[in-house]
Amino acid sequence: MKKFLPLVFLAALITGYLALLRLPYHFYREAVTTGVSSRFLHLEKMPDLFYMGEAYQISRMMGINSDELNLWEDLHFNDFEIPFPVKHPSFLVTPIIYREAGTHRFGYNILNFEKEEINRVIFHDKYRFRLELHENLIFSLPVFERTILRRGLEQIWHDLYRKNIFRSAYLKEPEWLENLNPMNIPLNDMVYDLFILSLRQKYFPKNTKAIQYWPKKKLGILEVESNEVKEDKPVRYLQELIHFPVQDQVHVIELRTLLEDFPAEKYRQRFFKNIKFKESYKEASIPLYSKFQKLDYQDKFTPTGLLFLYSAFSHQKDSKSFLRQSIQFMERGKNDRIYLDPFYRYGYDLYGSNFSQIINKRVETQAEKLERKKREEEDKRRAEIEGREVDVGADKFDSVESKINFFLQNAKESGEPEEESTPMRLD
């Protein structure tokens, strides 16, 4: 019996060696198919769609023709140059401003001639794209860390949206005698695949339906469940999240497109082809406002004029005076509430007033009402003083402005009582 012990030991040793060679494949398959939670790696089991990247197909409907270029204009809105149908008879653009999770979102609707929404564009918060290798111990091991970093950020970004893990040859364990050299085990490739999955788990929303990559502009595009799914309604819109990389920042844009609708698909394709990054800054509103001012007086009150005004406002969202003037200007025209209501809500939410000059539409808090009363009274006094002829000495004032300030200061020091006010609220 003893003479067989070496053979038994050798057989056990060979079996253990072969099992050890298969262990990485087993770990990889388990991490992909069921998830894994250990001190080396935490990876949840995600829906099957999270494992399948693919190329983006921009054309979803045949027969889409280009319009005359003079019907469109690329305007600087937020951080992008975006195509807008400034003179297109088939489209109408209306603003979107709403509060979500303590932050105001800005965007716009594209409506058809029946005022039905056919496209919606919302600009969400941007985020910093970081590899964060230290979050899982396996990725921070020097041999794997070097391999991941050697791929480069551009390749990682491509694989994040394009790589199909289900097509990996490593999901199938090799035959027992197929690979006897441990140096031939593709550990680096396996760990890289798991790293890509960890990024998808971190950055992609749970309601992702498809992961796609458009190489022309290096855009990552996620198709997500339409809002109608949450409301248990028939799905009528394609809903996409566009991940637009700019250095280490990723800008997120939500695009909704009415399904099986030629005008909606037409705008969607033009949006993708024309959008360009252009960082927002305060002075960017000047050329847009200049275009608005150059319009004929009547055209300023049309959707075209309001579009220029809204684009200019997108670079001065924190300017109280710009918001007030925009609202009060729009009220001078016969504009639909779909233009004014977003500004009304934004003004009240941010400053306690919708800044309406129409008395029966004005909504404001007590504090804002007192401030408005002061401002109106000061304007009234200023107008009176400008027309006042008072001899207080030839050298008393250097200018008309200094004269006005002198009388205003005297009025304030007189201590005139302020009118009582009661708080108001939005319905």
C-alpha positions in Angstrom: 0.0 0.0 0.0 2.8 2.3 0.9 4.3 2.0 -2.6 1.1 3.7 -4.0 1.3 6.7 -1.6 3.7 8.7 -3.9 1.3 8.1 -6.8 -1.7 9.3 -4.7 0.3 12.3 -3.6 1.3 13.1 -7.2 -2.2 12.7 -8.4 -3.5 15.0 -5.7 -0.8 17.5 -6.5 -1.6 17.5 -10.3 -5.3 17.7 -9.6 -4.7 20.7 -7.2 -2.5 22.4 -9.8 -5.1 21.9 -12.5 -7.8 23.2 -10.2 -5.7 26.2 -9.3 -5.3 27.0 -13.0 -9.0 27.0 -13.4 -9.7 29.1 -10.3 -9.3 32.5 -12.1 -11.9 31.5 -14.7 -14.3 30.3 -12.0 -13.9 33.6 -10.1 -14.4 35.6 -13.3 -17.5 33.7 -14.3 -19.0 34.0 -10.8 -18.3 37.8 -10.7 -20.1 38.2 -14.0 -23.0 35.9 -13.6 -23.9 36.2 -10.0 -21.8 39.0 -8.5 -19.2 38.8 -5.8 -18.6 40.4 -2.5 -15.2 40.0 -0.9 -12.4 42.2 0.5 -10.9 42.1 -3.0 -13.9 43.0 -5.1 -17.5 44.1 -4.6 -19.6 43.6 -7.8 -23.3 43.3 -7.8 -25.3 41.2 -10.1 -26.7 43.7 -12.6 -29.4 43.4 -15.3 -28.1 41.6 -18.4 -28.1 44.8 -20.4 -25.3 46.2 -18.2 -23.0 43.6 -19.7 -23.7 44.4 -23.3 -22.1 47.5 -25.0 -22.7 48.2 -28.6 -22.2 50.8 -31.4 -24.8 53.6 -31.5 -27.1 53.8 -34.5 -28.0 57.4 -35.0 -30.6 56.7 -37.8 -33.7 55.0 -36.5 -36.1 56.1 -39.2 -35.5 56.1 -43.0 -36.4 59.0 -45.2 -35.2 61.8 -43.0 -34.2 64.8 -45.1 -32.3 67.9 -44.2 -34.1 71.2 -44.0 -33.1 74.5 -45.4 -30.2 75.9 -43.3 -31.8 79.3 -42.9 -34.5 77.6 -40.8 -32.0 76.6 -38.2 -29.4 78.4 -36.1 -26.8 77.0 -33.6 -27.2 79.0 -30.4 -24.9 79.0 -27.4 -27.2 77.6 -24.6 -25.7 76.5 -21.3 -22.4 74.8 -22.0 -23.2 73.8 -25.6 -23.9 75.1 -29.1 -27.2 73.5 -30.0 -29.3 73.6 -33.2 -32.6 75.5 -32.7 -35.4 75.8 -35.3 -35.4 79.6 -35.1 -37.6 80.1 -38.2 -38.9 76.6 -38.8 -42.7 76.4 -39.3 -43.0 72.8 -38.0 -41.3 73.4 -34.6 -42.0 75.5 -31.5 -39.4 75.8 -28.7 -40.6 76.4 -25.1 -38.5 76.7 -21.9 -38.2 74.1 -19.2 -37.1 75.2 -15.7 -37.9 73.0 -12.7 -36.4 72.0 -9.3 -35.1 68.5 -8.6 -33.2 67.3 -5.6 -32.5 70.9 -4.5 -31.1 71.9 -7.9 -32.8 73.7 -10.8 -32.7 71.9 -14.1 -32.9 73.9 -17.4 -33.8 72.7 -20.8 -36.4 73.1 -23.5 -39.3 71.4 -25.3 -39.7 71.0 -29.0 -43.4 71.1 -29.9 -45.2 70.5 -33.1 -47.9 72.9 -34.6 -50.5 71.2 -32.3 -48.3 72.1 -29.3 -47.6 68.4 -28.5 -44.1 67.6 -27.1 -42.1 65.7 -29.7 -38.6 66.3 -28.2 -37.4 67.3 -24.8 -33.8 68.3 -23.8 -32.8 68.6 -20.1 -29.3 69.5 -18.9 -28.4 67.5 -15.8 -25.5 67.9 -13.4 -22.1 67.1 -14.7 -19.8 64.8 -12.8 -16.1 64.1 -12.6 -15.1 60.9 -14.3 -12.5 59.2 -12.0 -11.2 55.7 -12.2 -11.1 55.2 -8.4 -8.9 52.1 -8.4 -8.6 52.1 -4.6 -12.3 51.4 -4.2 -11.7 47.7 -4.9 -8.5 46.1 -3.6 -8.0 43.9 -6.7 -7.7 46.9 -9.0 -5.1 48.7 -6.8 -2.7 45.7 -6.8 0.3 47.0 -8.6 0.3 44.5 -11.5 -3.4 45.2 -12.3 -3.2 48.9 -11.6 -0.4 49.3 -14.2 -2.4 47.3 -16.7 -5.6 49.4 -16.3 -3.7 52.7 -16.4 -1.8 51.6 -19.5 -5.0 51.3 -21.4 -5.4 55.1 -21.1 -8.5 57.1 -20.3 -9.7 57.3 -23.9 -9.7 53.5 -24.3 -11.4 53.0 -21.0 -14.1 55.5 -21.9 -14.7 53.6 -25.2 -14.8 50.2 -23.5 -17.2 51.5 -20.8 -19.9 51.9 -23.5 -18.8 49.6 -26.3 -17.4 46.4 -24.6 -19.7 43.3 -24.5 -18.7 41.2 -21.6 -21.1 38.4 -22.6 -18.9 37.8 -25.6 -15.9 37.2 -23.5 -14.1 33.9 -24.1 -13.2 33.7 -20.4 -16.7 32.9 -19.3 -16.1 29.3 -20.3 -13.5 27.4 -18.3 -10.8 25.7 -20.4 -10.6 21.9 -20.6 -8.5 20.3 -17.8 -5.5 19.8 -20.0 -6.0 22.7 -22.3 -3.8 25.2 -20.5 -1.0 23.9 -18.3 1.1 27.1 -18.2 0.0 29.6 -15.6 1.7 32.4 -17.5 -0.9 31.9 -20.3 -3.9 32.7 -18.0 -5.3 36.1 -19.2 -5.6 37.6 -15.7 -5.0 41.1 -16.8 -7.8 40.9 -19.4 -10.2 39.3 -16.8 -9.5 42.0 -14.2 -9.9 44.7 -16.8 -13.4 43.4 -17.7 -14.4 43.4 -14.1 -13.1 46.9 -13.8 -15.3 48.0 -16.7 -18.3 46.4 -15.0 -17.5 48.2 -11.7 -17.5 51.5 -13.6 -20.9 50.7 -15.1 -22.2 49.8 -11.7 -21.0 53.2 -10.3 -22.0 55.6 -13.1 -25.0 54.1 -14.9 -28.6 54.4 -13.6 -30.5 51.3 -12.6 -33.1 51.9 -15.3 -30.6 51.6 -18.2 -31.9 49.6 -21.1 -29.0 49.9 -23.6 -25.3 51.0 -23.4 -24.0 52.5 -26.6 -21.0 54.4 -28.0 -20.9 56.9 -30.8 -17.3 57.2 -32.0 -17.8 60.3 -34.2 -18.1 62.5 -31.1 -16.9 60.0 -28.5 -20.3 60.1 -26.8 -21.5 57.5 -24.4 -25.3 57.1 -24.8 -27.6 55.2 -22.5 -31.1 54.3 -23.4 -33.1 54.4 -20.2 -36.7 53.5 -19.3 -39.1 56.2 -20.5 -40.9 58.2 -17.8 -44.2 56.6 -18.9 -43.0 53.3 -17.4 -43.0 54.8 -13.9 -46.5 56.1 -14.5 -47.7 52.7 -15.9 -48.6 54.3 -19.2 -47.9 53.2 -22.8 -44.4 54.1 -23.8 -44.4 56.8 -26.5 -40.9 58.2 -26.2 -37.4 57.1 -26.7 -35.5 58.4 -23.7 -31.7 58.7 -23.9 -28.9 60.0 -21.6 -26.0 61.5 -23.5 -22.7 61.4 -21.7 -20.5 64.2 -23.2 -16.9 64.0 -22.0 -14.9 67.2 -21.6 -11.5 66.4 -20.1 -12.3 64.7 -16.8 -15.8 66.1 -16.6 -18.9 64.3 -18.1 -21.9 66.5 -19.0 -25.2 64.6 -18.9 -28.0 65.6 -21.3 -31.4 63.9 -21.4 -33.1 63.7 -24.8 -36.6 62.4 -25.3 -37.9 61.7 -28.8 -41.5 60.9 -29.8 -41.4 57.4 -31.3 -42.4 56.9 -35.0 -42.6 60.6 -35.6 -40.6 62.1 -38.5 -40.3 65.7 -37.2 -39.1 64.4 -33.8 -36.6 62.0 -35.4 -35.5 64.9 -37.7 -34.6 67.0 -34.7 -33.0 64.1 -32.8 -30.6 63.5 -35.7 -29.8 67.2 -36.1 -29.2 67.5 -32.4 -26.6 64.7 -32.4 -24.8 65.9 -35.5 -24.6 69.6 -34.5 -24.1 69.7 -30.8 -20.7 71.1 -29.7 -19.2 71.9 -26.3 -18.9 75.6 -25.6 -18.5 76.6 -21.9 -21.0 79.0 -20.5 -19.8 82.4 -19.1 -21.6 85.5 -18.1 -20.6 87.6 -21.1 -21.9 84.9 -23.5 -25.3 86.4 -23.1 -24.2 89.7 -24.8 -24.1 88.4 -28.5 -27.4 86.6 -27.9 -29.1 89.6 -26.4 -27.7 91.7 -29.3 -29.3 89.3 -31.8 -32.6 89.7 -29.9 -32.3 93.5 -29.9 -31.7 93.6 -33.7 -35.0 91.9 -34.4 -37.9 93.9 -35.6 -40.1 95.1 -32.7 -42.9 92.7 -33.4 -40.5 89.8 -34.0 -39.2 90.2 -30.4 -42.5 88.9 -29.1 -42.5 85.9 -31.3 -41.1 82.4 -30.3 -37.9 83.4 -32.2 -37.4 86.4 -30.1 -38.1 84.5 -26.9 -35.7 81.8 -27.9 -32.8 84.3 -28.2 -33.9 85.8 -24.8 -33.9 82.4 -23.1 -30.5 81.5 -24.6 -29.1 84.7 -23.2 -30.7 84.0 -19.9 -29.0 80.6 -19.7 -25.7 82.3 -19.1 -27.1 84.6 -16.3 -29.4 82.3 -14.4 -28.4 84.0 -11.1 -29.2 87.6 -12.3 -32.3 88.8 -10.6 -32.6 91.9 -12.8 -32.2 89.9 -16.0 -34.9 87.5 -14.9 -37.3 90.3 -13.9 -36.7 92.2 -17.1 -37.2 89.0 -19.2 -40.5 88.2 -17.5 -41.8 91.7 -17.8 -40.8 91.9 -21.4 -42.5 88.6 -22.2 -45.7 89.9 -20.5 -45.8 92.8 -23.0 -46.6 90.3 -25.8 -49.5 87.9 -26.1 -47.5 85.0 -25.0 -48.8 81.6 -24.0 -48.4 80.5 -20.4 -46.1 77.7 -21.6 -43.4 80.4 -22.0 -44.0 82.4 -18.8 -44.9 79.7 -16.2 -41.4 78.3 -16.0 -40.0 81.7 -15.4 -42.7 82.6 -12.9 -41.9 79.4 -10.8 -38.2 80.0 -11.0 -38.5 83.6 -9.9 -40.7 82.7 -6.9 -38.6 79.7 -5.9 -35.4 81.7 -6.0 -36.4 85.2 -5.0 -39.9 85.0 -3.6 -41.6 86.7 -6.5 -42.7 85.8 -10.0 -41.9 89.5 -11.0 -45.2 89.9 -12.9 -46.4 93.4 -13.7 -49.9 92.0 -14.2 -51.5 92.6 -10.8 -53.8 89.6 -10.8 -50.9 87.3 -11.8 -48.4 88.7 -9.3 -47.3 86.3 -6.6 -44.7 87.3 -4.0 -43.7 87.0 -0.4 -44.1 89.8 2.1 -40.3 90.6 2.0 -40.3 90.8 -1.8 -43.4 92.9 -1.8 -41.8 95.4 0.6 -38.7 95.5 -1.6 -40.8 96.1 -4.7 -42.7 98.9 -2.9 -39.4 100.6 -2.0 -38.1 100.2 -5.5 -41.3 101.7 -7.1 -41.3 104.5 -4.6 -37.6 105.3 -5.3 -38.3 105.2 -9.1 -41.2 107.6 -8.5 -39.1 110.0 -6.5 -36.3 109.8 -9.0 -38.7 110.8 -11.8 -40.0 113.7 -9.7 -36.5 114.9 -8.9 -35.4 114.7 -12.5 -38.1 117.2 -13.4 -37.6 119.4 -10.3 -36.1 122.8 -10.6 -34.5 123.6 -7.3 -31.8 126.3 -6.6 -29.5 124.9 -3.9 -26.4 126.6 -5.1 -24.5 126.6 -8.4 -21.8 124.3 -7.1 -24.0 122.0 -5.1 -24.2 119.2 -7.6 -21.7 117.9 -10.2 -24.4 116.2 -12.2 -28.1 115.3 -12.4 -27.3 111.9 -10.8 -25.7 113.6 -7.7 -28.8 115.8 -7.4 -31.1 112.8 -7.5 -29.0 110.9 -4.9 -29.1 114.0 -2.6 -32.9 114.2 -2.6 -33.3 110.4 -2.3 -31.1 110.4 0.7 -33.1 113.2 2.3 -36.3 111.2 1.7 -34.9 108.1 3.3 -33.8 110.1 6.4 -37.3 111.5 6.8 -38.4 108.0 7.9 -41.5 107.6 5.9 -43.5 104.5 7.1 -43.6 101.4 4.9 -46.9 99.9 3.8 -48.0 96.7 5.6 -48.0 93.5 3.4 -49.3 90.0 3.7 -47.4 87.0 2.5 -48.5 85.3 -0.8 -47.8 81.9 -2.2 -48.1 79.9 -5.4 -51.2 77.8 -5.9 
